[in-house]
């Protein structure tokens, strides 16, 4: 499995959040072929105390087949991390930036807020 970050990498000197790195590492430990994308997402989210908020099919004309969002928190700040499964079925792209092919802006954050509200 190959994990990449999108072409729009953070500028030099701009930190990548610890949560993104944790999810990348957790996904790297998963077997997408054996567990499937959904299974790998769930296991990775569990490892970082996160939650899968959606896993949807990407538009047919995109370079990805699936787009997912995992909600993670450092205790004070909630963050949504997007994971995209490439058309090859094994390569992943991990980013905190809203993917161009994702549903309307803020969907991941809105889902995470809704789930959190139901739990309280």
C-alpha positions as a Markdown table, in Angstrom:
| # | Residue | x | y | z |
|---|---|---|---|---|
| 1 | Unk | 0.0 | 0.0 | 0.0 |
| 2 | Unk | 1.2 | 3.5 | -0.9 |
| 3 | Unk | 0.2 | 6.5 | 1.2 |
| 4 | Unk | 0.7 | 10.0 | -0.2 |
| 5 | Unk | -0.3 | 13.5 | 0.6 |
| 6 | Unk | -1.8 | 15.6 | -2.2 |
| 7 | Unk | 0.2 | 17.9 | -4.5 |
| 8 | Unk | -0.7 | 20.9 | -2.4 |
| 9 | Unk | 1.7 | 20.0 | 0.5 |
| 10 | Unk | 2.0 | 22.4 | 3.3 |
| 11 | Unk | 4.4 | 25.3 | 2.7 |
| 12 | Unk | 7.9 | 24.8 | 4.1 |
| 13 | Unk | 7.8 | 25.5 | 7.9 |
| 14 | Unk | 4.1 | 24.8 | 8.2 |
| 15 | Unk | 3.5 | 21.9 | 10.5 |
| 16 | Unk | 1.4 | 18.9 | 9.6 |
| 17 | Unk | -0.9 | 18.0 | 12.4 |
| 18 | Unk | 0.0 | 15.1 | 14.7 |
| 19 | Unk | -3.5 | 13.6 | 14.0 |
| 20 | Unk | -2.8 | 13.4 | 10.2 |
| 21 | Unk | 0.6 | 11.7 | 10.9 |
| 22 | Unk | -1.1 | 9.3 | 13.4 |
| 23 | Unk | -3.8 | 8.3 | 10.9 |
| 24 | Unk | -1.2 | 7.8 | 8.1 |
| 25 | Unk | 0.8 | 5.5 | 10.4 |
| 26 | Unk | -2.4 | 3.7 | 11.5 |
| 27 | Unk | -3.5 | 3.2 | 7.9 |
| 28 | Unk | 0.0 | 2.0 | 7.0 |
| 29 | Unk | -0.4 | -0.8 | 9.5 |
| 30 | Unk | -3.6 | -2.0 | 7.8 |
| 31 | Unk | -4.1 | -4.6 | 5.0 |
| 32 | Unk | -6.6 | -2.9 | 2.6 |
| 33 | Unk | -6.7 | -6.0 | 0.4 |
| 34 | Unk | -7.7 | -8.3 | 3.3 |
| 35 | Unk | -9.8 | -5.9 | 5.3 |
| 36 | Unk | -11.2 | -3.7 | 2.5 |
| 37 | Unk | -11.1 | 0.1 | 2.6 |
| 38 | Unk | -13.9 | 0.3 | 5.2 |
| 39 | Unk | -12.3 | -2.2 | 7.5 |
| 40 | Unk | -8.9 | -0.5 | 7.2 |
| 41 | Unk | -10.5 | 2.9 | 7.9 |
| 42 | Unk | -12.3 | 1.6 | 11.0 |
| 43 | Unk | -9.2 | -0.1 | 12.4 |
| 44 | Unk | -7.1 | 3.0 | 11.8 |
| 45 | Unk | -9.7 | 5.2 | 13.4 |
| 46 | Unk | -9.9 | 3.0 | 16.4 |
| 47 | Unk | -6.1 | 3.1 | 16.8 |
| 48 | Unk | -6.1 | 6.9 | 17.0 |
| 49 | Unk | -9.4 | 7.2 | 19.0 |
| 50 | Unk | -11.1 | 8.7 | 16.0 |
| 51 | Unk | -14.3 | 8.0 | 14.2 |
| 52 | Unk | -15.1 | 7.3 | 10.6 |
| 53 | Unk | -17.8 | 9.8 | 9.7 |
| 54 | Unk | -18.3 | 8.9 | 6.1 |
| 55 | Unk | -17.0 | 6.7 | 3.3 |
| 56 | Unk | -18.6 | 7.5 | 0.0 |
| 57 | Unk | -18.0 | 6.7 | -3.7 |
| 58 | Unk | -16.0 | 9.3 | -5.5 |
| 59 | Unk | -17.3 | 10.7 | -8.8 |
| 60 | Unk | -16.5 | 8.4 | -11.7 |
| 61 | Unk | -14.2 | 10.8 | -13.5 |
| 62 | Unk | -11.9 | 11.3 | -10.5 |
| 63 | Unk | -8.5 | 9.7 | -9.7 |
| 64 | Unk | -10.1 | 8.1 | -6.6 |
| 65 | Unk | -12.7 | 5.5 | -6.1 |
| 66 | Unk | -13.6 | 6.3 | -2.5 |
| 67 | Unk | -13.5 | 9.4 | -0.2 |
| 68 | Unk | -13.7 | 9.0 | 3.6 |
| 69 | Unk | -13.5 | 11.3 | 6.6 |
| 70 | Unk | -12.2 | 10.4 | 10.0 |
| 71 | Unk | -12.8 | 12.7 | 12.9 |
| 72 | Unk | -10.0 | 13.0 | 15.5 |
| 73 | Unk | -9.5 | 15.2 | 18.5 |
| 74 | Unk | -6.5 | 16.2 | 20.6 |
| 75 | Unk | -8.8 | 16.8 | 23.5 |
| 76 | Unk | -9.3 | 20.5 | 22.8 |
| 77 | Unk | -9.6 | 20.7 | 19.0 |
| 78 | Unk | -11.6 | 18.5 | 16.7 |
| 79 | Unk | -10.2 | 17.8 | 13.2 |
| 80 | Unk | -11.4 | 16.1 | 10.1 |
| 81 | Unk | -8.9 | 14.1 | 8.1 |
| 82 | Unk | -9.9 | 13.0 | 4.6 |
| 83 | Unk | -8.7 | 9.7 | 3.2 |
| 84 | Unk | -9.0 | 8.9 | -0.5 |
| 85 | Unk | -8.6 | 5.5 | -2.0 |
| 86 | Unk | -7.0 | 5.6 | -5.5 |
| 87 | Unk | -8.5 | 3.8 | -8.5 |
| 88 | Unk | -5.8 | 1.1 | -8.1 |
| 89 | Unk | -7.5 | 0.0 | -4.9 |
| 90 | Unk | -4.4 | 0.2 | -2.8 |
| 91 | Unk | -3.0 | 3.7 | -2.8 |
| 92 | Unk | -4.2 | 6.2 | -0.2 |
| 93 | Unk | -4.1 | 10.0 | 0.0 |
| 94 | Unk | -4.4 | 11.6 | 3.4 |
| 95 | Unk | -5.1 | 15.3 | 3.9 |
| 96 | Unk | -7.0 | 17.8 | 6.1 |
| 97 | Unk | -7.9 | 19.9 | 3.1 |
| 98 | Unk | -11.4 | 19.4 | 1.7 |
| 99 | Unk | -10.9 | 17.3 | -1.5 |
| 100 | Unk | -12.2 | 18.8 | -4.7 |
| 101 | Unk | -14.2 | 15.6 | -5.3 |
| 102 | Unk | -15.7 | 15.6 | -1.9 |
| 103 | Unk | -19.3 | 16.5 | -1.1 |
| 104 | Unk | -20.2 | 20.1 | -0.3 |
| 105 | Unk | -17.8 | 22.0 | 1.9 |
| 106 | Unk | -17.7 | 21.3 | 5.6 |
| 107 | Unk | -19.7 | 18.0 | 5.3 |
| 108 | Unk | -17.1 | 16.2 | 7.3 |
| 109 | Unk | -17.0 | 18.8 | 10.1 |
| 110 | Unk | -20.8 | 19.0 | 10.1 |
| 111 | Unk | -21.1 | 15.2 | 10.4 |
| 112 | Unk | -18.6 | 15.1 | 13.2 |
| 113 | Unk | -20.4 | 17.8 | 15.1 |
| 114 | Unk | -23.7 | 16.0 | 14.7 |
| 115 | Unk | -22.3 | 12.7 | 15.9 |
| 116 | Unk | -20.7 | 14.4 | 18.9 |
| 117 | Unk | -24.0 | 16.1 | 19.8 |
| 118 | Unk | -25.9 | 12.8 | 19.8 |
| 119 | Unk | -23.4 | 11.3 | 22.2 |
| 120 | Unk | -23.8 | 13.9 | 24.8 |
